[in-house]
Amino acid sequence: MRFSSTALIAGLTAAIVDARSVNPVDKRATPTVYLAGDSTTAKTGGLLMGWGEYLPPLLNGITVVNKAVPGRSARSYTNEGRFTELANLVTAGDIVVIEFGHNDGGSPRSASDNGRSDCPGTGSEVCVSGKTGENVYTFNHYVETAAKAIIAKGASVIFSSQTPNNLWEGGSYGGYGTPVRFVGYASLAAKNLAGTGKASFVDHYQAVANMYLKLGNAKTNSLYPSDHTHTSPEGADLVAKAFAQAVKLAWNGTTPLKGYLKAGNPTVF
C-alpha cells in the first residue's frame, strides 16, 4: 500500500512525540538489530543475495531481522510506511542499520518520476513530483526523520553508506576518487544526529571498496553474476564480513554493534 509522503513524515514525527510522552520501554532480554535497505541488503534468491542475510553468523547475543526490500529508496521506504513500522517495532536497546542510495538518484521532477528519486540536496529542500504532484524531500530528510522516531523509542541508529557497484567492471579498478554522493549523505546524517548520542556511521562503501582492491579483478567480477550492482551469495557473504570488519575497526567512531561482534571474524581487507 502506498501512502502520501506528507502523511508518512507526519506519522514519524508523531511517533517521536508519542515516544517522549510515555515511560521508557523496558529493554528486551536479547536486543534486535533491524536492517533497512534495498536489494543489496535484502533476502533475494537464486543467483543473487543481499549482505544482510549473512550478518547473523558474525554476531553474538543479538537477533538480526532483515527488513530490507528490493527496489526501495529512502523515499519509497518512507512512503510505504516501512520506517513507521520499524519505529513501532523497536524497543530500548535495539539497533537499526539504515543503508540506502542505489535507488535514490534521478529526478523526481520528471513526468516519468519512478517514485524512488529523492529531491536533490541534504537539507530542507522540497521538490514536486512531475508525475504525482506529491512533495518529495531529500535523502537526509527521509532518513533523519526516521532515525529520530527510532531514537525516541530508546533504540540506536547506524547510518551505513551504500555498497559500491562492481569496481572492477571493465577490468581496471575504479575505487579511487570520490564515491557516489549518498555515501557523504549517510555520513552527514550521523553528524546531524550526533547530539542524540544514539546515531553513528559505518562507511560500508569504503570497506567493500578496500576488499575489492584486495580481491582483484577476476575474483571481484565472479561475485557479480547478472549485473554490476547485485552480488552472488558468496559476494553477499563477503560484503557482510566487510561491514563487520568496518564496525570492528571503528573507522568512523564506535557503533553500538561493535560489542556484539564474534571474536575471530575473518579479515577481508
C-alpha positions, 0 to 999 in steps of 0.5 A: 500500500502506498501512502502520501509522503506528507502523511508518512513524515507526519506519522514519524514525527508523531511517533517521536512525540508519542515516544517522549510522552510515555515511560521508557520501554523496558529493554528486551532480554536479547536486543534486535538489530533491524536492517533497512535497505534495498536489494543489496541488503535484502533476502533475494534468491537464486543467483543473487543475495543481499549482505544482510542475510549473512550478518547473523553468523558474525554476531553474538547475543543479538537477533538480526531481522532483515527488513530490507526490500528490493527496489526501495529508496529512502523515499519509497521506504518512507512512503510505504510506511516501512520506517513507521513500522520499524519505529513501532517495532523497536524497543530500548536497546535495539539497533537499526542499520539504515543503508540506502542510495542505489535507488535514490538518484534521478529526478523526481521532477520528471513526468516519468518520476519512478517514485524512488528519486529523492529531491536533490540536496541534504537539507530542507529542500522540497521538490514536486513530483512531475508525475504525482504532484506529491512533495518529495524531500531529500535523502537526509530528510527521509532518513533523519526523520526516521532515525529520530522516531527510532531514537525516541523509542530508546533504540540506536541508529547506524547510518551505513553508506551504500555498497559500491557497484562492481569496481572492477567492471571493465577490468581496471579498478575504479575505487579511487576518487570520490564515491557516489554522493549518498555515501557523504549523505549517510555520513552527514546524517550521523553528524546531524544526529550526533547530539542524540548520542544514539546515531553513528556511521559505518562507511560500508562503501569504503570497506567493500571498496578496500576488499575489492582492491584486495580481491582483484579483478577476476575474483571481484567480477565472479561475485557479480553474476547478472549485473554490476550492482547485485552480488552472488551469495558468496559476494553477499557473504563477503560484503557482510564480513566487510561491514563487520570488519568496518564496525570492528575497526571503528573507522568512523567512531564506535557503533553500538554493534561493535560489542556484539561482534564474534571474536575471530571474524575473518579479515577481508581487507 
